[in-house]
Amino acid sequence: MSTSLDPVNLQTIAHGQFGEPFSVLGPHQNEAGCCVRAYQPRATSAVLIDSDNKEYAMHPIALDASYIDAQTGTGEPSGLFEVQLSERPTSYKLAFSNEEHTWQQYDAYAFNSAIGELDQHLFGEGTHQQLYTILGSHLSIINGVTGVHFGVWAPNAKRVSVVGEFNQWDGRMHVMRKHPATGIWDIFVPELHNNTLYKYEIVSDTGAVLPLKNDPYAPYFEQPPGNASIVFQSQFIWSDEKYLKRKAKLNPIETPMAIYEVHAGSWRPNADGRVQSYRELADTLIPYVVENQFTHIELMPITEHPFTGSWGYQPIGLFAPTSRFGSPDDFRYFVDQCHAEDIGVIVDWVPAHFPTDEHGLGLFDGTHLYEHADPKQGFHQDWETLIFNYGRREVANYLYSNAVYWIKEFHLDGLRVDAVASMLYLDYSREEGQWIPNEQGGRENLDAIAFLKRMNELVHAEGGITLAEESTSFPGVSHPTDANGLGFTFKWNMGWMHDTLEYLSKDPAYRKYHHNSLTFGMVYAFSENFCLPISHDEVVYGKGSLLNKMPGDEWQRFANLRACFAYMYLYPGKKLTFMGSEIGQPEEWSHDGSINWGLLEHEPHRKMLSLVRDLNNLYQTQASLHEGDCRGDGFEWIDCNDADQSVVSFYRFAKEDRSNATIAVCNFTPIPRQDYQIGANEPGEYIEVLNTDAAYYGGSDMGNLGRVASQPIPCHDRPHSLSLTLPPLSVIVLRKYATTID
């Protein structure tokens, strides 16, 4: 028997250079019926076994500079075998033998592609919202055979293979099928299973074998220092249907949001130093958050990342919860348990850049596929990372589908998007001559802007919220996209955070000279839907812990910190507190360490936590403190001009009931103020509902004895007034008693 194979193809198959294996291997119709070819370089003989268990010996195909007839056996062994059958077998296995053993397997080249025309069309458009369902690795059943389908985008590759222990990491064994119109490669490998380790071996268009690459869509990875992708199919059964239905009815702009930001690895490691797993965190972190009445947990990035010291902000596996803390289903369990306790889950999402590790996305198929080729566009000088090419629709689609994935597949409540400013500006952290203007000659990254708008639309359509870490005055970050905004739900108010912490770090004797730092933020407070962040970035790299930013002796530092928290909770905007700050931890945060929970054995720290707990409760139970977080009519200064005494006072109002109001008075000096007059809208008796100077919180216990009656004396352009005692370094909160005084 002879074959019509091109001798060049024989050479390239045997040497792992052939990029069209399905044109040669597997079953192929011909005039005589069907020729089946197989490749197994470790075998000396091969047999085809059909569905009726009939065996057909396969003939080795010899390798030479020119074609050698297979039956003569002359030429170099190639690992290629073929057999001619009278008709195409409906199903078959291949039995291979060598001197040591015999093994059987289904032929991967007997299975058609699982990627349909519609999927390819949507991919080509850049509109496939669930791209992760066709690319990556997926347990599948094709023609009654169980295995794993692999798909990857590498349009400029000469050859792509999936490799793993199942084929001795040999790139010649499972060369994938290329779809030229899209640049997608795929293959179904029979009899693989959950937890199979794999990577992609890619040959560039120059013929160079690249370092093994992770699967960009892999749902699971080896724990460091390993980095192989892992096949994983979820078996998790959700139980949060009631939570999701309830959440869908809420308007996040008017709903209280008190976020507890957490670095999972250093929140509370086990006694032996081992980090807590997702399931252990469900047993420890969630009860803590519930007890202290936060509404949301925000996790610093938990997408897979090679370097622990990056805190997750240099991710490689955007579709994989890091295996440092367990499996993807373990993370699903954590989210499900949060929802069972009515706690929302937000995760930091990093679409701004990715690391240069050779097994990652950089030069993925030998070309600048995911990143820009020009370092003026594609390289972050500050972080030494690569920048996504948002203008390439396949890259944008990768990120769109990833954002949707976390909301849809992990039931997350929202994404906090990292480093948005670096995405918006082409000259971000660059000198003149180090950046390329946009097509209009400007500095805005028009592709990134378009990407962010669409991403926000897709996340909102899935019921998620988005929060932008954006530190500039870029307009409309949290405005709807149909109003020419970027479409984020919220924007971090970095200006408020910097001004407030800068002000409170001053010696109280000099604060009067910096009073504008307290009041300026109200000029723009409702230009966006703001979240007030006291985040991890403020307690690292020599900035000092939140407590140690405060001046004075120990008592004054705690008093200042109590006032800081109360001011944040009373000021318009959603709230975010980084772990450890709520207990007044004096040490900076270290990702290699732990929160110093032993501090709670000491009264000042324990009482600080009590204050934060009560502020969370007050914020959630008083409509005036959250319904108007993002509404200008929800706030009024009573007096913002008393710089000499470093006192500010203001009203907070509920959405539709201005009589349901809260008054805040802040004294940012250690000097008590007696008979301090502020204006009031209505007559009556006012209750002091919170006082940060109460002995219960560690203060001097000065205050207004619980209640104070108004006087019919106009003050601050209001018809009535209150005469108050202002404790030192304190915030007091007043609400009008239900029964008025005649």
C-alpha angles and dihedrals in degrees: 000000000000134000135219095224118143107246089221089059090051091054095047094046092052092046096045097248101108114108100186105059095152089064089063111019127065125027119336127181117233139163092278095049119268132346116204119199129187137182124214115148093190094058129087094189138021137197129193114220114196129206090273091054092250112152125221120187113231120219122229116243112223123222125225140138087270129027115286119198108254094223094057090060090214120140134042118318109252105185087245121126134180141182132190116225130185091235139008111277115237091219134354147167131215121229113202128190139187134166092286109040150340126240138178132216141161114257110253089203092062092071126084123229118280091208110098132208094255091053091051092046093052091045091052089052092047091236103109100125093187099040089146089072093067103028124057122035124316133178104237143170114222121176088349093304122119119221144114128287115212125196131176138166114235107140098172098047121115091208136002124193133179110227136186144128088297089071100023089257087287112155092202093066108065107024108175132233117256123219100205096198093062106018091238118143122199143169138174112225110198124226097016117133147193115308094027110152117226147155136183123257109205129191112204124226088262091059095253117142105229126215109277111277131217118236107262088213098042112139095205139025140197114266113259134302083037116066109183119135116246130215108238132172116187119241094179122132113206123221101183100095094119091049093051093048091049092048092050090063094055128092104224092205091063099033122094114257119186106169125200108204114212139187099207097208097054103031095095116336117197120266090261091056094254114137116246117258123234089261093049090050088053088058097045112021098044095053089048092052092046093047092051092044102238114156100211142027116216113197120205107237113313095175110118115279132173099219117058091198091065087070086227095299092117100057128181101174105051092172096048130079104224113269089220086092102031143281128327089258090053087057090047087054090053092052092045091052091049089054091048086062093043092251118142121220124220123180129199109247121200115201094144099084147344135213127264096236107144094235091057136076098292113113085351098177095019092280135078092272105153097019135053115265094221110075088214085070104020108044130070107216094195097052100023090232136128125258123226117245097236091181092066105088095213090054093047088047090053090056095041092054090046092055090049091046094061094049096041103036100033099031092232116174095218153338126242103209113218127221097000092163090061088056096048099054127057090201095050107150090345132124125228110291093025096090140051119231120233123256090275093052094253136123097240118108098232094186092053091047091053090046094052092049093053093042091054092049092052095047092048090049088058091051098257131129128223131212121197123215093209120152103184135076093257103155125247101007091154097029119110116269091237087061090052093262128133090247102233116151092223140005125213108247097226092165093058091047095050094044094046096047091043090052095047092048089064122095104261089238089067100038092096088069090056099043091123088069088068098045106033094076091067089066089073102016094117099035086095138017096262136203116197106225126199090172141167090274090070097057104048141069096040096310090118129232119293090257093050093051086069118090129229136041122323095277092050093047091055092044090051091048092050089051090047093055094044092049090052094049093049096043116088114268140065115287134240127181125182117228116270095026091086091063095043096249107192095202124082116250117267121191089212093055139048140252106274096247091170086077089077088073086071120077101230092055094042091050092048089057089049090056093050089048091052092046089053089051094046092048093052099042098046111072090199090066099054112018091068097041089118101024125093092212089060093071138054131171113232091187126348097160104075094106094147091064095031092233128140128180131186147164127241118199135198118241101259104008116063090179087065091075139148126211122208124193119186124194109190097184130077089238115104114228119215122198092005108178125219130168122252130199097216137032121243145076118315125206122218097227096176135014119179089204093062114126087236087069095040098268134129092265096239117148149108101300091253099294142046129188123224123241126220090240117118115236134167090006091302126116096236138036143205125218106213142184109226113202119216118279091354149129122217125194122207133189128184114254114243095243115064125218117241 
